[in-house]
Amino acid sequence: MTIISCRIPCRCRHLIALIVMAMVAYGCASGPTIVGNWKAVDGTASVRFAADGGFHAVDNQGMPVSGNYRLMGADGIRFEIRHGGEETETIDARVIQAGERLTLTFPGEHSLETYERIP
């Protein structure tokens, strides 16, 4: 058996290990990264997802909607919409992100919405 000695200083090995672990963690992160502003491909609707779990949307008729969202699993999203006062509506959907395109599928409504990221 041959022993190969490492000529990389100990502190560099620790830095390399830290970088590799960060890359693995980033690669293993599940779900899309939807934080930001999105505009509907068809229509005038838009939605802004905040990093703190809040969202604000405007539908094609100009009606504003806001509340909280939570990513669930690899492709699920749950919206909790505030309707004034204490009333909250919960909507579950499927979210798929492919680059700068985001598709939301609402199974209960059999509808599909596609958005593109905007600056």
C-alpha positions as CSV (number, residue, x, y, z in Angstrom):
1,M,0.0,0.0,0.0
2,T,1.3,3.4,-1.0
3,I,0.6,6.5,1.2
4,I,0.4,9.8,-0.7
5,S,1.0,12.8,1.5
6,C,-1.0,15.9,0.9
7,R,1.1,19.0,0.3
8,I,-1.8,21.4,0.7
9,P,-1.6,23.4,4.0
10,C,-4.2,22.4,6.6
11,R,-6.0,25.8,6.5
12,C,-6.4,25.5,2.7
13,R,-7.8,22.0,3.1
14,H,-10.4,23.3,5.5
15,L,-11.3,26.1,3.1
16,I,-11.7,23.6,0.2
17,A,-13.8,21.4,2.3
18,L,-16.1,24.3,3.3
19,I,-16.5,25.3,-0.4
20,V,-17.4,21.8,-1.4
21,M,-19.9,21.5,1.4
22,A,-21.5,24.8,0.4
23,M,-21.7,23.7,-3.2
24,V,-23.3,20.4,-2.2
25,A,-25.8,22.2,0.1
26,Y,-26.7,24.6,-2.7
27,G,-27.2,21.7,-5.2
28,C,-29.4,19.8,-2.7
29,A,-31.7,22.7,-2.0
30,S,-35.2,21.6,-3.0
31,G,-37.7,23.7,-4.9
32,P,-37.6,26.8,-7.0
33,T,-36.1,30.1,-6.0
34,I,-39.1,32.3,-6.7
35,V,-38.2,35.4,-4.7
36,G,-38.5,38.4,-7.0
37,N,-41.0,40.0,-9.4
38,W,-42.9,38.1,-12.1
39,K,-45.3,39.2,-14.9
40,A,-47.8,37.0,-16.6
41,V,-46.8,35.8,-20.1
42,D,-50.5,36.2,-21.2
43,G,-52.3,39.2,-19.6
44,T,-51.3,41.9,-17.2
45,A,-51.2,39.9,-13.9
46,S,-48.1,40.2,-11.8
47,V,-46.8,38.8,-8.5
48,R,-43.9,39.7,-6.1
49,F,-42.6,37.0,-3.8
50,A,-40.6,38.4,-0.9
51,A,-37.8,36.5,0.9
52,D,-39.7,36.7,4.2
53,G,-42.6,34.6,2.8
54,G,-44.9,37.4,1.9
55,F,-46.4,38.0,-1.6
56,H,-48.4,40.7,-3.4
57,A,-50.2,40.0,-6.6
58,V,-52.4,41.9,-9.1
59,D,-54.7,39.8,-11.3
60,N,-55.6,40.5,-14.9
61,Q,-58.6,42.6,-13.8
62,G,-56.4,44.8,-11.6
63,M,-57.5,43.4,-8.3
64,P,-54.7,43.3,-5.7
65,V,-54.2,40.2,-3.5
66,S,-51.6,39.8,-0.7
67,G,-50.7,37.3,2.0
68,N,-48.1,34.7,2.7
69,Y,-46.7,31.8,0.8
70,R,-44.7,28.7,1.8
71,L,-42.9,26.3,-0.5
72,M,-43.8,22.7,0.2
73,G,-41.6,19.9,-1.0
74,A,-40.0,19.9,-4.4
75,D,-42.9,21.5,-6.3
76,G,-45.7,22.6,-3.9
77,I,-46.6,26.1,-2.8
78,R,-49.3,27.1,-0.3
79,F,-50.8,30.6,-0.4
80,E,-52.5,32.1,2.6
81,I,-54.5,35.1,1.4
82,R,-55.8,37.8,3.7
83,H,-59.3,39.0,2.9
84,G,-59.4,41.8,5.5
85,G,-60.0,41.3,9.2
86,E,-59.2,37.8,10.5
87,E,-60.4,35.8,7.4
88,T,-57.7,33.8,5.6
89,E,-58.1,31.7,2.4
90,T,-55.6,28.8,1.8
91,I,-54.8,27.7,-1.7
92,D,-52.4,24.9,-2.6
93,A,-50.8,24.8,-6.0
94,R,-47.9,23.3,-7.9
95,V,-45.0,25.5,-8.9
96,I,-42.4,24.8,-11.5
97,Q,-39.5,27.1,-12.3
98,A,-37.5,26.7,-15.5
99,G,-34.9,29.5,-15.6
100,E,-36.7,32.8,-15.8
101,R,-40.1,31.2,-16.3
102,L,-42.5,30.2,-13.5
103,T,-45.6,28.1,-13.9
104,L,-48.3,27.8,-11.2
105,T,-50.9,25.0,-11.6
106,F,-54.0,25.2,-9.5
107,P,-55.4,21.6,-9.4
108,G,-58.8,22.5,-7.8
109,E,-59.5,25.1,-10.4
110,H,-57.9,23.3,-13.3
111,S,-56.0,26.4,-14.2
112,L,-52.4,27.2,-15.2
113,E,-50.6,30.5,-15.0
114,T,-47.2,31.2,-16.5
115,Y,-45.0,34.1,-15.5
116,E,-41.6,35.5,-16.5
117,R,-39.2,37.1,-14.1
118,I,-38.9,40.9,-14.4
119,P,-36.2,43.2,-12.9
